[in-house]
C-alpha cells in the first residue's frame, strides 16, 4: 500500500473475495493435477499477485478527486 492510503475492512474483504473468485475461475478451467505442497504454494502466489494488483488498481483509480 502506498503511503497515506487507508483501506477499510469492507474494501479489503472485497479485494480478497475478488482475488479468490479469479483464482477459483482459473483453477476450474485448468486441467486437473495433483494437489501437493508445490501446487499449494503456486496457488498462494497466484492469489497474492492477483490481490496485490487489484489493490494497486483500486488505489490508482479510486480517488474522490476523480469524481
C-alpha positions in Angstrom: 0.0 0.0 0.0 1.3 3.4 -0.8 2.0 5.9 2.0 -1.1 7.6 3.5 -3.6 5.2 2.0 -6.0 3.5 4.3 -8.1 0.5 3.5 -11.4 -0.2 5.3 -12.2 -3.8 6.3 -15.0 -3.9 3.7 -12.6 -2.8 1.0 -10.0 -5.4 1.9 -12.7 -8.1 2.1 -14.0 -7.1 -1.4 -10.5 -7.3 -2.9 -9.8 -10.6 -1.1 -13.1 -12.1 -2.5 -12.3 -10.7 -6.0 -8.9 -12.4 -5.9 -10.4 -15.6 -4.6 -13.1 -15.7 -7.4 -10.4 -15.1 -10.1 -8.3 -18.0 -8.6 -11.3 -20.3 -8.5 -12.2 -19.5 -12.1 -8.7 -20.1 -13.2 -8.4 -23.4 -11.3 -11.9 -24.5 -12.6 -10.8 -24.1 -16.2 -7.5 -25.8 -15.8 -6.8 -29.5 -16.3 -6.8 -31.5 -13.1 -3.5 -32.0 -11.5 -2.0 -33.3 -8.3 -2.5 -31.3 -5.1 0.7 -31.1 -3.1 2.9 -28.5 -1.3 4.3 -27.1 -4.5 0.9 -26.7 -6.2 -0.4 -25.1 -3.0 2.5 -22.6 -3.0 1.8 -21.8 -6.6 -1.9 -21.2 -5.9 -1.0 -19.0 -2.9 1.5 -17.0 -5.1 -1.2 -16.5 -7.8 -3.7 -15.4 -5.2 -1.3 -12.9 -3.7 -0.3 -11.5 -7.1 -3.9 -11.0 -8.1 -4.8 -9.4 -4.8 -1.8 -7.0 -4.9 -2.6 -6.0 -8.5 -6.3 -5.4 -7.7 -5.3 -3.3 -4.7 -2.9 -1.3 -6.9 -5.6 -0.7 -9.4 -8.2 0.2 -6.7 -5.9 2.9 -5.2 -4.9 4.2 -8.6 -8.5 4.7 -9.8 -10.4 5.2 -6.5 -9.9 8.8 -5.6 -12.6 11.4 -4.7 -10.6 13.8 -6.9 -11.5 11.7 -10.0 -15.3 12.1 -9.4 
